[in-house]
Amino acid sequence: MIKKCLFPAAGYGTRFLPATKSLPKEMLPIITKPLIHYGVEEAMEAGMRTMAIVTGRGKRALEDYFDISYELEHQIQGSSKEPLLKEIREIQNSCVFTYIRQKEMRGLGDAILKGEPLIGQEPFAVVLADDFCIHDEGDGVLKQMVKIYNKYRCSIVAVMEVPREDTYKYGIVSGDFLDENLLKISDMIEKPKVENAPSNLAIIGRYILTPDIFDIIKSVKPGINGELQITDALRVQAKQGKVLGYRFEGLRFDCGSIEGFVEATNYMYKKM
Ligand code: UTP
């Protein structure tokens, strides 16, 4: 059973400056709930109750969000506004939040490695909250992935087809399909040039990782921009035949970009 979900949330979010000068990107709201709130809900739906968040300087709003706000609670108790806090209260009452800081932005691989003391030696999920995933007709993406993990017991990455000209933005995988939506990954490459991309299957911000990944991250060398890439560590696992790619059901919005953020907002507004 997967009990813990790691949220790397230490990045600067420069594409949303100046808003992200003092506001963590993960706190940007889609309508009324911050991005990270949706990520936590997705992890809860998948059965996880420990949320491990990798933060950095200027990210205290994240910790405050998942804590009780006595003054506010007291003020609106019994008023018509009280129901607005119902969902966040449910999260506070049923989950444990743990935090650790990444002091220098040395890449997603490094951020995940920083989470090791919070995770320990057990399989865990990773959610990049700025990848906003939604599945209106059924299980959320993490829940779908947990079902696959329970069968195969190895690392799993969520993948989706992207236009070939966009492959340079993602980790791109190649391998053999075991069935329509499940791929045994044999290789992967981070942000390849279009002509070097082995496919148009891109990794998005949902992972299930086995704990041996921590030692593998420690052994890989920094890649592009001197950053430790999780793709390079997963590549080592893939060479051992231990990584699956899962073409998930549902929608994914890249809320790390302005365009994706606006699309997600419009989508959720129409659903209200
Ligand atoms: P991104 O590269 O999309 O996030 O990292 P960013 O750097 O914050 O955004 P821009 O490009 O400047 O606008 C993907 C995820 O990995 C986390 C980020 O917080 C984000 O959730 N991350 C990335 C870390 O926690 N630490 C890092 O060193 C790098």
Residues whose N, C-alpha, C, O or C-beta is under 5 A from the ligand:
A	BS01	UTP	P8 A9 A10 G11 Y12 G13 T14 R15 F16 V54 E104 M105 R106 G107 L108 A111 L128 A129 G256
